[in-house]
Amino acid sequence: MDLLKMELLNVPKLPSINPLFVSLILLFTLLIWHKLAKRKHLNLPPSPPKLPIIGNIHQLGKLPHRSLRDLSRNYGSLLLLHLGCNPTLLVSSADMVREILKDHDAVFSDRPSSTATNILFYGCRDIAFAPYGEYWRQQKKLSVVELLSHRRVHSFQFVRDEVELLINKIRRACLKGDSINLSEMLMLVSSNIVSRCVISRRSEEEEEDGCCKFGQLAKSTVVLLTSFCVGDLFPYLRWVDVLTGYIPRLKALFGELDSFFDQIIKEHTTLKTDDEVSNKDFISIIMQLQKDGMLEIDLTNIKAILLDTFVAGTDTTGATTEWMMAELLQRPNVMKKVQEEVRNVVGNI
């Protein structure tokens, strides 16, 4: 018995363990197990091998659209990419896109907010980047029913003379044997059409008056929207965008856009003559609806909608037309068919 007591007394004591430390270890283990179990049961699309931290960014290359095409050929039309901290689903099948838009529209309706959209579009209060919900539905209703209805679009037929002016410029240049910059001319005619529909002024007139250059502001907006942002891919490195000057450039452009919209809205609030009221543009329609109490919208929302209209109607339209003309010039037979179709529908201009 004495020997047993001595052996028990000589047994070293176990170190005391903090209960909080044990709880943290158990919690951390449970979280890892839950994440692995969830990932195991998810039926995820195929994904190419990725690198630590950057994921699949290195596989995009200098021409991302061609790199994505090659990846879809190797891994299928439904592909999961990891762009930094953002898992991204790549869909390259028209049938799958049709199914997504038809059967799962509510799930895929949100566009991811970014640093540029939050700064330039007043915290994503526009139509294009607003999250899906009641506010977005009201904005869409305003666009479809009031701004882009068949009756409203028909009332803006007078802006078609901008196309006639463009054709006359090209004709005069051809007769003189001068070269033309078709990209700039297409961008300018798009800017003039949108500007006349939205604010009843041509962008060329603004440049002559020394006011804010509408076309340049729209182009600068598109450039910054499509520029590389470190914070969007790696949220913990947002401070890098300040050092590179990206965020300061966004804030400077936002200041110019905001001043430009303030000037336009101030001008429209002073319109009182019958001629000015009868020839309504987009901003006059929105402000009239707000005045009549039919639209619950503040000044910030109006500016965000105007920016949507400017950007979507200028750069995208001009770029699409430029691409179409480049393809037609490379295919004379197709160009001839298009010319015959235009003459049959529109006539000789």
Disulfide bonds with the S-S distance in Angstrom:
none
